[in-house]
Amino acid sequence: MIFMFEREEEKLTNHKNSYDNIDIPLELLDDAIVAGFQKAKVEKKRRPRAKKWMLSVAAAILFIGFFTSVRLSPAFAEYVAVIPGMEKLVELIRFDKGKLQAIQHDYYEEINVSQEKNGLAFTVDGAIADEESLVLFYSLESLEKQKELTIEEVHLERFDGKKLDFGSYSGGRDFISQDGETTFNDMFEYHFHTPLKERSFRLRVKVKKDRQTEEYLLQFQLKKDIQKKKTIKLDKTVTIEGEKITFVTAEIYPLRVAVHVKMDPANTKKLLEFEDLHIVDEQGQTWNKIANGVTASRISDDEAIIYLQSNYFNEPKELYIILNKIQAVDKEDANIIIDTQNKQILKQPEGNLLTNLIVEGTHVGFKIDTKEEFNYHLISGAKDRNGNEIENPETSMSRYEGQMEIGIHLPRLTPEMSPISLELSFYPSWIEGEGKIRIK
């Protein structure tokens, strides 16, 4: 399960400032927006919810600055401000231009299926779906103010109860409010191994409130047509500090863009994270990497799928992929080797950033001196001295006085397993350059 970081105020401010400079074009499909707007008004007349209407108008006033900052069109701003609950949905996805544009182009589908237990209602508000992904927007509404609610379990299934072929899932965070709230909003995001053909689902969710757990079972259907992906063949290579990367294809879905990359096996470095990879059109409008959720799928050491925000609903004259910065380490330094018996770091990447190794039971920890903020979990896997995989290592991280503390919990750790090899998935070491290829 992937959780969003609770960023400090300075980080949020920096995000907002950077987002203020991103243009979302005003040339929207006004007919589609107005049609959706009118449809929503009719549906709301059938299901009057006066309390939420008042909440939405009040929240819309607070969102005027937000609408201005992302340069939404007047038609879309009115659409969001008037429809109850829509402004909270937009707040959830404010840093994802692909999802915002899906809503702008009437690709969001209202569901409004709800179940209430002991004064707490769980509602599936709506969805955005494409061939490989499904985003479910939901809300929790309580008769009394709640300071903490916990999503304990989430299971999305076919209508008949059979499993779906998930590739990844994100969502399910805790809701905490010092003063107490009556309404909480968030989303579940699913990505599938095979094209999504199911149209009927059931969602089982367990929510903990006041030391009591309630289970909700909601059934719903998707009725909107799913837009087909657009595939662009690339087969173009760029070089960053001598490291060659071939861009194979770009598959453009309404919810994200999947860029297939292959690294030259002759490269001297292992390329970990394509930190600054984005799409830009001829007007300078930019679609960055996914901010929250799954950012990449590693096929092998030399092959990966990188996920970017979607430009599906735009038709630019020109479109480019830009690559400037990659986390990378020498291939011989791609693993951290630790002696858990003598509590020593035997091998690490150049620079010796890792210090203060701690081994307590099945817990391993160390500090990494990054100087600058580095919100990445370093470790993706672990092996014992014989090269056997140690299944399900759990990692954690915290920052204290300029140093990042990394924790790794292993299900089992015995003296015979040492030394342990920890595979790096991220590391504060970069190569930089300017790779640019035209894809349209």
N, C-alpha and C positions, 0 to 999 in steps of 0.2 A: 504494500500500500504506500502511496506517495503522498506526502503531506506538504502543504504550502509553508514557507518560512514566515514567521512573524517578524517582519523587518522593522528596524527601529525607525524613528521619525525622519532622521537624516536620509536614510536609504529611500524611504517613500518619496521624500521631496525630490531627490535626485531622479527617481523614476518619472515623476510627474514632469519635471523640467525637460527631460529628454523626450517625453511623449508629446509635450507641447509643440515640439518642432516637427511632428509627423503629420503630414497632410492626409486627410481622408477626403476624396473628391466629392464635390457637391453635385456632380452630374449623376444623380441617383435615378433609379427607375421610379419616378414619381407615381406612375399609374399603379404599380405594384404596391407601393407604400400606402397610398390612399385607399386602395382596395382592401388591404389588410387592416387598415385603420377602421374603415367602415364595418368590416366583418367583425372585428373585435368589439366595437361599440354595440352591435346588435346582440352578440353573444352575452355581453355583460348586462344588457337589459333583461335577458332571460334569467340571469343569475345575479340579482342585485346584491352588492356587498358594500354597503354605505361606509362602514368603518375603514375598509381598505382604500376606498376612493379618497377619503380625507387624508389618510396616511400618504397616499401616492402624490396628491397635490402638494402636500407639505414637503415631501422628499424631493419632488420635482423642482421646487423653488431652490432647495439647497444644491441641486445639481446644475444650476445655470452655469456656474463657473466651469464645471466639468464639460458640459456640452460645448462651451466656447473653446475650451482648450483642445478638444479633439476635432473641432470644426465640423460638427455634424450639420447637415442641412436643416433649414427651418422645418421642412415637412417631417423629417425624422425626429427632430427634437419635440415637435408637437405630438407625434405618435407615441413616443416614450413617456412624455409627461402626463398624458391623459389616461392611458391604459393602466389600471391598477396593477402594481407589482412589477411593471416593465422596467422602471428606473432601477430597481434593485438587481434585476437580471443584468442590465447594462453595466452596473457597478462591478459585478463579478467578472466580467470579461473585458474591462476597460483597457487592458494592455494587450489584447489579442485582436488585431485588425481583421483577421479572417472571420472570427465569430461575429464581430460587430457588423461586418459587411453582409454576412448571412442574414442577420436580422434586418438590416437595411433593405435587403432584396426579398423580403417576405419569405425567407426560407425557414424561419422558426415556426414550429408547430405547437399550438396550445394543446394541452392534455387535460389539466385540472381534474385529476383523479385523487381523491382524498380519503383518509381513514382517521377516525378520532378515537383515542383511548385515554381514559382518566384525565381529561382536560387538556390533552396534547394531540394536535392533529398533524399528521404527516401528509404532504401534498406533492405529487409529481406535477409541477406547473407546466412544463413543456419540454420540447426536445429539438435538437438539431442532429440530423443523421445524414451520412453519406455511405458510400459503398464499403468503407472499412472502419468507420467510427460512429459512435453514438454518444451524444452529450445529453444527460438528463438534468434539468434544472428542478430543484425541489425547495420546499419551505417547511419549516416547523412553526406552528402557531399555538401558543399556550394561553389558557384562560388567565393564568397568573404569571407574573414576572419570574423569569428563570435566570439564574446567574451562571449555570453550567448545564449543558446537555452534551452527551457523548454518543456518537454513532459507533456502536460496538461491532455490528456485523452488517454486511451488505451482500446480497446475492441476487444477481440478475439472471433470469432463466427464460427459456422458451415458455410459451403459454401452457404447454403440456408438462412442464416441469423438467424437461431434459436440459442438459448443460449446453452452453454456448461456447464457441471456439475462441476464447479470449487470447489476445496477445499481451495486452497490458490493461491496467486499470488504475485510476487515480481518483482521490476523493475521500470522504469520510472523516473530516477533521472534527475536533472538539469545538464547541461553541462556548465562549466564556465572556461574561459581561459583569463588570464590577457593580453596576447599578441595577442590573436585571433588565431583560428584554422580554417581550411577548412574541416577537417574530424573528426567525433566523433563516437565512437563505444560503444555499451553496449549490454545487453541481457534482455529479458523478460523470466521469469520462471513460469510455470504453473504446479499445481498439482491437480489431479482430484479425486472426490469421487468414481467414478466408472471407470473400465478399459477403456483406450482410444481406441476407435474403429474408430473414424473419421480419414479420410485421406485427406479431402479437407477442407480448411479453408479460411476465409477472416479476415483481420486485419485492423481495423480502428484506426488511430492514429492522434491526434491533436498536432501540434508542434508550439510553439510560438517563433517568431523571430522578433526583432525590433518592439515590440508592435503589431505585426500582427500574427494572428493564421491561419495556413493552415491545412486542413484535408486531410489525405492520406487514400486511400482504396486499399489494396493489396490483391490479391487472389493467393493462392499457394496450392500445393499438396505435400504430403509426399509419396515417392515411395519405400524407403528402408523397408525391413521387420523389424518388431519390435521384439526384443528378449524377450523371455518369462522369467518371474521372477523365481528365485530359492528360495524355502521355506525350512527353517531348523527348525524343532521342537526342542525346548530346554527344557522347564519345569524344570528349575534348579534355585535354590534359593541361594542368597548370603546375608551376614549380614555385615552391616557397622555401627559401634558404636551402636549395638543393634537393628538397623532398618533393617527389612527384605524386600528384593526385589526379586521377581520371574521373571526370563526372560522366556517369553512364547514362542515366535517365533522370527526368523530373516528372513525377506523377502528381498532378494537381487535383486535389479534392476540395469540396467546399469547406472542410474543417482544417485541412493542413496540406502542405506540400511535402512530398517524400522525395528527397534527393539521394540517389544511389551513387555512392562513391567507392572507388577502389584505389588503394595505395600500392605503389610500386614495391614488390617484394625486395628489391635491391636498395630501398631506402635505409638509411642508417639509424633513423629514429622511429619509435612507435608513436603514432599520432593518436592522441587520447581524446581530445575534445575540440571540435571545430567551433571555437568560442565566438568568432566574429565571421559568421557566414550569413549572407542575406541576399534577398532579391531586390532589385531596383529597376524602375522603369525610366523612360526617357525624360520624364519630368522630375526625377529625383525622389519619387515616392518609394518608400522602403518597407519591405516585409521582413521582419527579423525572425530569429529562432523562437520556438515555443518558449514562453516565459515560465509557465508553471505546468508541470506534467512531464510526459515522456519527450525527451529532446532528441533521442537517437536510439537505434537498434543495431547492436554490433553483430554482424554476421560471422566475422572472423577477425583476426588481428589486422588483416589487410583489406577488410571490406565492411562497409556500414551503410545504414540508411539514416540520413539527417532530416529532422522534421522542422519545417519553417511555417510561419503563419501563412495562411492561404490568400492568394490573390485571384481566386477562382472567378469572382464576379466582376473582375476588371478586364478590359480588352485593350491593353496598351499597344502602341505601335512598335515599341522596342522593349525588350526585357533582358536583364543581365543577372547572372549570379556573380557575387563579389565575395572573395575570401581574403581576409587580411591577417588573421591571428589564430594559431592553433596551439593547444597545450601539447607538448611533446617531450619525450625523454629518450635518451639513447636506448637502443633495444636491449643492450646488456644490463640496463638499469631499470627495466620495466617491472621488476619485482623487488619488494623489500624482504630481506631475509633476517629473521630474528631467532636468537637462541633463548628459548623460554626458560631453560634451566639456569643459565648464568645471567639472564636478564640483560642481554647485550644485542644491539643492532649490528649485525654482521655485514649487511650490505644495504645501500640506499642510493638514490640518484645523487649526482654531483652537487655539492653545496652543503651537504650535511645539515639539512633543515630539520631533520627528525632527531629529537632528544628525549631524555627522561622516560625510558621504557619502563612500564609497570606491568607485572604479571601477577594477578591475584586469582587463584582458582582457574576458571575458564575465561577470565576477562583479561584482555591485553589492551594496553593504552600507551600513548606517547604524545608528545607535544610536537607541533610543527610551527616554526617561526616564519610566518608569511608576510609580516610587516603590514601588508594591506589585506583587506577583507577577502576571504576566499571561501565562498559558500558551496563547497563541493565535498562529498564523501569520497575519500581517496581510494578505498578498497572495494573491489568487486568480487574477489574470490580468495580462497586460501587452500594450500596443499601441505601435507606433512612431509617429512624427510624423504619418504619413498615416492613422492609425487602423487599420492592419493588425494583426491578432492575431499576437503572438509566441508560437508554440506551445511547450508543455511547459516553462514556467519552473519551476525547482525552488527551493523555499524552505527555509531552515534558521533556527534561532534558538538563542541561548545567553544566559545571564545572568551578568553580571560586575559586582560592586561596585554593585549597585542599578540597573544599566542593562541593558536588553535589547538584544542585538545581532541584527539581522535580516540574513540573507544571501539573495541571489537570484541563481541561476545561469541565464543565458539561453543557449540553444543558439547564438545568433548575435547579435553586437552590432557595428555599424559606425557611423562618424560620421554617415552619412546618415540613420540611424534616430532620432537625437536631435532633440527631447526625447522621453523615454519616459514613457508614462502607466501607472501601476501601480494596478490596481483593488483597493480595500480590501474584504476580507471580514470582518475583525474590527478593532476599534480601542478603546482605553481611554477611551471617552466614552459616557456613559449618560443615558437618561431614565428616570425612576422614577415610580411611582404604584401604584394598586391597582385592577386590572381583575379582575372576578370574574363568571363566568357559570355558571349551573346547567345541567348536561347530563343530569341524571337526578333 
